[in-house]
Amino acid sequence: MKAIVVGSGAGGATAANELATRGFEVLMLEAGQPFNPLTHRVSWLSSLRGTWFLKDENAIKRIFPHYHTIRASDDLVIFTGVTEGGSTSISCGNMVRAERGLKEIGLDLTPEYEEIESNFTIAPIPRERWRPLTQRMFDEAEKLGFSPKPTPKVDNLQKCVGCGYCELGCVTGAKWDSRLVYKELLARGITLQTDSRVQKVILENGYAKGVVVSHGSSVEQVNADVVVLSAGGIGTAQILHASDLPARDNLWVDVVLTVGGVYKDAKTLNEPPMAWFVKKENYILSPYFDLLSYWFHKPWKDVSANDRVGMMIKLADVEQGSVAADGTVIKSLTELDRERLSEAKGFATEIMDATGIKGPFVDGMIHGGHLGGTVPLTKADTETMHPNWLPKDLWVADLSLMPRSQGLPTMLTAAALALRVAKRISKEKGTEQ
Ligand SMILES: Cc1cc2nc3c(=O)[nH]c(=O)nc-3n(C[C@H](O)[C@H](O)[C@H](O)COP(=O)(O)OP(=O)(O)OC[C@H]3O[C@@H](n4cnc5c(N)ncnc54)[C@H](O)[C@@H]3O)c2cc1C
């Protein structure tokens, strides 16, 4: 039984591994190139801020080609990892269960969370490895009644040197990414082809029969018994539209806005990002040096890396955004998003102010990179894990299935959803062990 899995991120890696373990011959098709972390220091770029070289967010490609940038509106930029490992390769390594909206549709992913979590150690970065200012911000947040918690991470602490560049890949290999999920099965049940962008699904009489895939300028058709789309909230929707199938205009991105302040020689870039977090109903707050704002956002230009301090707001945004067959995304912040951001900015400033961090407190670039909701599961789908409008033998196994935004790290949830889907495919195809 042959399965094609499209994408090698959190969802694709998990689905491919599970299907191969259950006897499928798996072909993983990944649009990006093999992942390589950035190996040189980025300090040389500082003098180029504000010049044409770092003109806008698209210039990230010059520094680090694994990032894909999409401008969704004047007020929102989307970043995603198009590379082996998908967005997990550029993650901060935060690992939590993000379950907003699951109860509403009657989906309990506890068994999948437990199974995935049992494969690695999840623990916070010890407080003594945080920068002194980050420790003090934590204490002030606590005194102010915000109940901050150290962030659970999936890092090998022995290997972590605290360089702070997690989102540019991990040079020491301390940080988990989804490539580790299927490593053991490569060439033993799973074949991985990078630089292979799936254009569309081949459909015959209501069944998926394979995909059309391009490698550079060549295009070929590959057949399979099952096609699993794990190309992420945007990639999966794009492929569905290109195959004349619908996707929902329910895209969410978990909007990120970092409030920047100033503290002489804080050096908060030199620590693992997001060492602790405060959880509120619709967002989290977490100390974060936003490299993207530091490089590309003009209002952040006049403060050096050593002195810049940031407090990130990660907001569960209103699920309202569309993806077209050519990858165009249309999404902007709603009134409600802005109201919630405004409340969160007040709290972020309060914590920084209490720690002695100086203003002007300046908004960073508004961006998002947790992409979901375009193939949202409903109550009716949770048994089959197969939205009934999808053709037979075509499955989705990534964050697209998550109906609600989270305002929380999402790779564990993407993996848990994919694991449930893969088990279901195996059951339907009679390969369940
Ligand atoms: C900068 C950044 C930092 C993050 N940090 C964290 C964190 O610390 N903790 C956390 O939990 N979450 C984090 N996230 C979010 C998390 O990485 C994603 O939510 C998660 O990886 C989503 O899994 P996925 O399988 O849906 O998509 P992805 O992991 O993005 O995988 C999609 C894959 O599909 C491939 N693809 C796309 N289109 C095609 C196509 N047409 N053909 C073939 N392949 C295709 C892509 O190249 C990619 O490899 C972060 C995200 C970003 C952008």
The ligand as a Gaussian input file, in Angstrom:
#p B3LYP/6-31G(d) Opt

LIG

0 1
 C        9.371000      31.341000      13.276000
 C        8.444000      30.302000      13.872000
 C        8.687000      29.857000      15.183000
 C        7.845000      28.893000      15.754000
 N        8.118000      28.436000      17.005000
 C        7.328000      27.475000      17.558000
 C        7.625000      26.910000      18.836000
 O        8.602000      27.263000      19.495000
 N        6.808000      25.924000      19.310000
 C        5.700000      25.496000      18.624000
 O        4.978000      24.618000      19.112000
 N        5.389000      26.019000      17.420000
 C        6.196000      26.970000      16.855000
 N        5.900000      27.469000      15.607000
 C        4.712000      26.938000      14.909000
 C        4.921000      25.502000      14.415000
 O        6.209000      25.348000      13.872000
 C        3.843000      25.151000      13.386000
 O        2.563000      25.436000      13.922000
 C        3.868000      23.668000      13.010000
 O        5.134000      23.313000      12.499000
 C        2.775000      23.397000      11.987000
 O        2.901000      22.105000      11.463000
 P        2.355000      21.773000      10.009000
 O        2.698000      20.371000       9.726000
 O        0.928000      22.197000       9.938000
 O        3.154000      22.764000       9.030000
 P        4.720000      22.928000       8.779000
 O        5.499000      22.443000       9.941000
 O        4.929000      24.344000       8.374000
 O        5.014000      21.976000       7.557000
 C        4.500000      22.200000       6.261000
 C        5.491000      21.617000       5.271000
 O        4.890000      21.523000       3.979000
 C        5.831000      21.951000       2.999000
 N        5.051000      22.369000       1.822000
 C        4.268000      23.476000       1.691000
 N        3.692000      23.479000       0.468000
 C        4.113000      22.360000      -0.169000
 C        3.856000      21.802000      -1.464000
 N        3.025000      22.390000      -2.344000
 N        4.477000      20.641000      -1.810000
 C        5.322000      20.025000      -0.939000
 N        5.595000      20.504000       0.305000
 C        4.988000      21.651000       0.682000
 C        6.597000      23.057000       3.691000
 O        7.846000      23.285000       3.075000
 C        6.736000      22.467000       5.097000
 O        7.862000      21.624000       5.196000
 C        6.728000      28.411000      15.018000
 C        6.506000      28.862000      13.712000
 C        7.346000      29.803000      13.137000
 C        7.094000      30.254000      11.723000

